Amino acid sequence: MRIDAHHHLWDLTRREQPWMDGPWADPIRRSYALSDLTPHLTEHGVGGTILVQSSSSYEETAELLAIGADQGPVAGVVGWADLTDPALGEVLAASPAGLVGIRHQVQDEPDPDWLTRPEVLRGLGALADAGLVYDLLVTPREMPAAHTAVRALPQLSFVLDHAAKPAVARGDWQPWADAISALAGPANVSCKLSGLVTEADWDAWRPQQILPYARHVLEAFGPDRVMFGSDWPVCTLAAGYEDVIALAESATCRLDAAERSAVFGGTAGRVYGVAGA
């Protein structure tokens, strides 16, 4: 089954999205429902999705899980939880079915070493005990701390979101490329082929500017640890769903059929435990 391993939904009548902190977000400053995404999934043969949190809220996570519980394409939810909560294990034990992972906006933490704090590492250990995945939302600034956390918790499955957001618009390659290669070393880390188009110039990007970053991810992690994600609707700031999936198809055109199948579904199904959904 083809899986989109990263998309969002939000309802601005229920809560604001704090990360929409300026006029740049105006084009997506509205509510998005699953019915808005479904036509794109159907058009491109995507049968399942991973729905990812966008605010640090238990209430939002509960709403996303309710969406996933309905008959539809959402195969799993990556929600939010307070990693510093000493009672996190109990919180996770009470979570309903459908929760496959947890994410926190580490990129927004003032401390670039936030992931290495003892209380955070303890919380990540609780995720491992609960059999959940941890989605790493970091930029190159936080990559050293991410590497430390990954090495400290080999029992936890990590998924790097948006390839750690390289500065494609500036053409920056280092230190991002070396950090990706280093993070790809431990076997408990996978990476999403997602979010790159919004790191490029939204109005003037070209595939040849983005593809080297995508192909470096594929070379570093290998197709069995890379998964396609649209990052819809955030991607629409720069490109439509069809453009994002076309970019991923171009990046993987040198792979064989089995390897492409991994990137477009197999890896996500295995890592998030939704293979057969």
Secondary structure as UniProt FT lines:
FT   STRAND          3..7
FT   TURN            12..14
FT   TURN            18..19
FT   HELIX           23..28
FT   HELIX           34..43
FT   TURN            44..45
FT   STRAND          48..52
FT   HELIX           58..69
FT   STRAND          74..79
FT   TURN            83..84
FT   TURN            86..87
FT   HELIX           88..93
FT   TURN            97..98
FT   STRAND          99..104
FT   HELIX           106..108
FT   TURN            112..113
FT   HELIX           114..116
FT   HELIX           118..129
FT   TURN            130..131
FT   STRAND          133..136
FT   HELIX           140..142
FT   HELIX           143..152
FT   TURN            154..155
FT   STRAND          157..160
FT   HELIX           161..164
FT   HELIX           168..170
FT   TURN            174..175
FT   HELIX           176..183
FT   TURN            187..188
FT   STRAND          189..193
FT   HELIX           197..199
FT   TURN            202..204
FT   HELIX           207..221
FT   HELIX           223..225
FT   STRAND          226..228
FT   HELIX           234..237
FT   HELIX           241..251
FT   TURN            252..254
FT   HELIX           257..261
FT   HELIX           262..266
FT   HELIX           267..272
FT   TURN            275..276
//
